[in-house]
Amino acid sequence: MKKLLVLHTGGTISMSENKDGYVTTNNENPVSNAATVQQLAEITEIHPFQVPSPHMTLHHMNDLRKTIILHINEDNYDGVVITHGTDTLEETAYFLDLTLNVSIPVILTGAMRSSNEIGADGLYNYIAAVRTACDVNAKGKGVLVVFNDEIHSAKNVTKTHTSNTSTFQSPNYGPLGIITKNNIYFHHLPVRHQPLVKVDESIKVGLIKAHADLDAELLRFFSEAHYNGVIIEALGQGNLPPSALSGLNELLAQHIPVVLVSRCFNGIVSNNYQYEGGGYELHQKGVIFSNGLNGQKARLKLIVALSNGLHSEKLTTYFSR
Ligand SMILES: NC(=O)C[C@H](N)C(=O)O
């Protein structure tokens, strides 16, 4: 039997509906010690904290990382499963993917319906995650998200629906694999990069979404509030309204790294347009173009990059991968 470390962190998978129909936190995680799961693997369960995932912080994520390292250094685990709220699940998954230097499977899962609601998906997803963690082909693929019978890479997966159980999707790329009643099939191999292991929790990176008439004052805020970096979810292929440019110039003049992603759901930013605020001009100014991440993931990537002392060209290269 494979030996797995399971970390329960909270979220809907750990919650129940009360008599008024509202979803609330339980003292005990209902999927903890589930008999069906105990038959699949030898499981050591720990509960580092129990929070709804909107309460997750960089400190929680880093704490989770340290806890995983501590336990896998002490004992020979074949894999790690983390149960987590879905709202920020992709952020914790990607943070661990960027910073955990391990080859055993590390898999996050959660639920869209709490434990006593009709069609509750928590135990089902948990079982699927445990089965995947036991699969020999799940090794060396970085951090994975298992949800609704699909296996996604932490880098590409995102929550796409407020309530549907098929909420986790990987725009542009699709899932790495699928899970059936009896089998686990991987169809793609993710491109892997060497993790960076230092994390400075004091680094502050802001995230802002561009829109028509974006006010330069909003960008100025980040320099006034001493942010270490800024992510802009730009328009289309990577363009900004002229109204924002004076604020952007101030950030760049103060050598605050600015990374561009797109507010579009699919595609990658590029320096095509040569008009005021167009990608060409932003690139010339020194804005860093990210290779296809969403804003919340680019934020964590910039925190990790700055924690590891990446600046100028090294930072640009890191974001091009
Ligand atoms: N489905 C969920 O888990 C959502 C919940 N609000 C959370 O992220 O904790």
Ligand as a Chemical Component Dictionary entry (heavy atoms), coordinates in Angstrom:
data_LIG
# 
_chem_comp.id                   LIG 
_chem_comp.type                 NON-POLYMER 
_chem_comp.pdbx_formal_charge   0 
_chem_comp.three_letter_code    LIG 
# 
loop_
_chem_comp_atom.comp_id 
_chem_comp_atom.atom_id 
_chem_comp_atom.alt_atom_id 
_chem_comp_atom.type_symbol 
_chem_comp_atom.charge 
_chem_comp_atom.model_Cartn_x 
_chem_comp_atom.model_Cartn_y 
_chem_comp_atom.model_Cartn_z 
_chem_comp_atom.pdbx_ordinal 
LIG N1 N1 N 0 -15.932 25.757 -2.767 1 
LIG C1 C1 C 0 -15.213 26.367 -1.824 2 
LIG O1 O1 O 0 -14.386 25.779 -1.190 3 
LIG C2 C2 C 0 -15.454 27.842 -1.671 4 
LIG C3 C3 C 0 -15.185 28.395 -0.296 5 
LIG N2 N2 N 0 -15.645 29.760 -0.233 6 
LIG C4 C4 C 0 -13.678 28.384 0.015  7 
LIG O2 O2 O 0 -12.897 28.673 -0.844 8 
LIG O3 O3 O 0 -13.315 28.130 1.142  9 
# 
loop_
_chem_comp_bond.comp_id 
_chem_comp_bond.atom_id_1 
_chem_comp_bond.atom_id_2 
_chem_comp_bond.value_order 
_chem_comp_bond.pdbx_ordinal 
LIG N1 C1 SING 1 
LIG C1 O1 DOUB 2 
LIG C1 C2 SING 3 
LIG C2 C3 SING 4 
LIG C3 N2 SING 5 
LIG C3 C4 SING 6 
LIG C4 O2 DOUB 7 
LIG C4 O3 SING 8 
# 
